[in-house]
Amino acid sequence: MEAPASDGRRQVYGRRAVRLRAGQRERLETLLPRLRVGLPEAGGRLDPARLFPSSLDDLWLEVGFGGGEHLAGVARDHPGVGILGVEPFVGGVAKLLRSLEAEGSGNVRIVVDDARLVLDALPDFCLGRAYVLFPDPWPKLRQQKRRIVNPRTAAAFARLLRPGAELRLATDDPDYGRFMLETLLAEPRFDWRAEGAPDWRLPWPGWHRTRYQEKAEAAGRPPLFLRFTRRQAPASRRKETLAGRVG
Ligand SMILES: C[S@@+](CC[C@H](N)C(=O)[O-])C[C@H]1O[C@@H](n2cnc3c(N)ncnc32)[C@H](O)[C@@H]1O
């Protein structure tokens, strides 16, 4: 099984084929069908209430979970929260399944596809948190349109996150870090939660180290951690409220 093919709706770039071990193939055949969430046709909506069998307290999203180290840790720490992970490449999915087999998977669901389609399919204000950790940086200028954090997805996260909920980002690429910051600061529905350097140099509480992070740190690329809060009220209404208090 490989990443979903590009069909106009999907924009998945990078490595595709992967050599799977027998155990990984078995988990993909037996465990994945129980956890996998299919996407609706173009224009359709995913119903968060139908993703998990029992009612959980909240729904959190992790985009591009890679080997799933962070996702599995968060799912373990928060058994009352449904965690929806999106990863188009089955090599990573197979690694996550291995952790879930060992640690339990009741509150995890997986979409094996392009995260942009998931963002489009979820309903407004359904998320209590979203993570995009070490997304592919696509450093060349002509490739930057492939970046998963961009003005369009920033607007999608703002639509999906409830007021007060957080979008949490990490990157080891300083240029992508600046781009993330500029993009999210330009989205009026987000506030950057930072008061000083430790806020972006150190991970937030409850962080679980990822494989990509290990590689970046070993190569001397310290990560940047960015937390944004979905504003309580649309910026225009906040401005009207403030304007009403002037004079
Ligand atoms: C650099 S890796 C980081 C993986 C993981 N978050 C970590 O920290 O180890 C970027 C991940 O994003 C995934 N990815 C790439 N394009 C994607 C897309 N369109 N939707 C969802 N995930 C995507 C890749 O397959 C890869 O697993």
Ligand as a Chemical Component Dictionary entry (heavy atoms), coordinates in Angstrom:
data_LIG
# 
_chem_comp.id                   LIG 
_chem_comp.type                 NON-POLYMER 
_chem_comp.pdbx_formal_charge   0 
_chem_comp.three_letter_code    LIG 
# 
loop_
_chem_comp_atom.comp_id 
_chem_comp_atom.atom_id 
_chem_comp_atom.alt_atom_id 
_chem_comp_atom.type_symbol 
_chem_comp_atom.charge 
_chem_comp_atom.model_Cartn_x 
_chem_comp_atom.model_Cartn_y 
_chem_comp_atom.model_Cartn_z 
_chem_comp_atom.pdbx_ordinal 
LIG C1  C1  C 0  9.520  15.813 8.293  1  
LIG S1  S1  S 1  8.294  14.667 8.602  2  
LIG C2  C2  C 0  7.913  14.889 10.337 3  
LIG C3  C3  C 0  7.154  13.734 10.913 4  
LIG C4  C4  C 0  6.779  13.825 12.375 5  
LIG N1  N1  N 0  5.838  14.891 12.626 6  
LIG C5  C5  C 0  8.020  13.969 13.246 7  
LIG O1  O1  O 0  8.164  15.033 13.882 8  
LIG O2  O2  O -1 8.836  13.029 13.297 9  
LIG C6  C6  C 0  6.864  15.405 7.814  10 
LIG C7  C7  C 0  5.663  14.486 7.746  11 
LIG O3  O3  O 0  4.576  15.127 7.100  12 
LIG C8  C8  C 0  3.955  14.177 6.250  13 
LIG N2  N2  N 0  3.229  14.852 5.185  14 
LIG C9  C9  C 0  3.713  15.323 4.015  15 
LIG N3  N3  N 0  2.735  15.838 3.262  16 
LIG C10 C10 C 0  1.588  15.708 3.969  17 
LIG C11 C11 C 0  0.234  16.034 3.717  18 
LIG N4  N4  N 0  -0.127 16.627 2.575  19 
LIG N5  N5  N 0  -0.677 15.731 4.670  20 
LIG C12 C12 C 0  -0.312 15.143 5.830  21 
LIG N6  N6  N 0  0.966  14.816 6.125  22 
LIG C13 C13 C 0  1.903  15.087 5.207  23 
LIG C14 C14 C 0  5.115  13.352 5.729  24 
LIG O4  O4  O 0  4.708  12.128 5.203  25 
LIG C15 C15 C 0  5.969  13.217 6.973  26 
LIG O5  O5  O 0  5.601  12.112 7.755  27 
# 
loop_
_chem_comp_bond.comp_id 
_chem_comp_bond.atom_id_1 
_chem_comp_bond.atom_id_2 
_chem_comp_bond.value_order 
_chem_comp_bond.pdbx_ordinal 
LIG C1  S1  SING 1  
LIG S1  C2  SING 2  
LIG S1  C6  SING 3  
LIG C2  C3  SING 4  
LIG C3  C4  SING 5  
LIG C4  N1  SING 6  
LIG C4  C5  SING 7  
LIG C5  O1  DOUB 8  
LIG C5  O2  SING 9  
LIG C6  C7  SING 10 
LIG C7  O3  SING 11 
LIG C7  C15 SING 12 
LIG O3  C8  SING 13 
LIG C8  N2  SING 14 
LIG C8  C14 SING 15 
LIG N2  C9  SING 16 
LIG N2  C13 SING 17 
LIG C9  N3  DOUB 18 
LIG N3  C10 SING 19 
LIG C10 C11 SING 20 
LIG C10 C13 DOUB 21 
LIG C11 N4  SING 22 
LIG C11 N5  DOUB 23 
LIG N5  C12 SING 24 
LIG C12 N6  DOUB 25 
LIG N6  C13 SING 26 
LIG C14 O4  SING 27 
LIG C14 C15 SING 28 
LIG C15 O5  SING 29 
# 
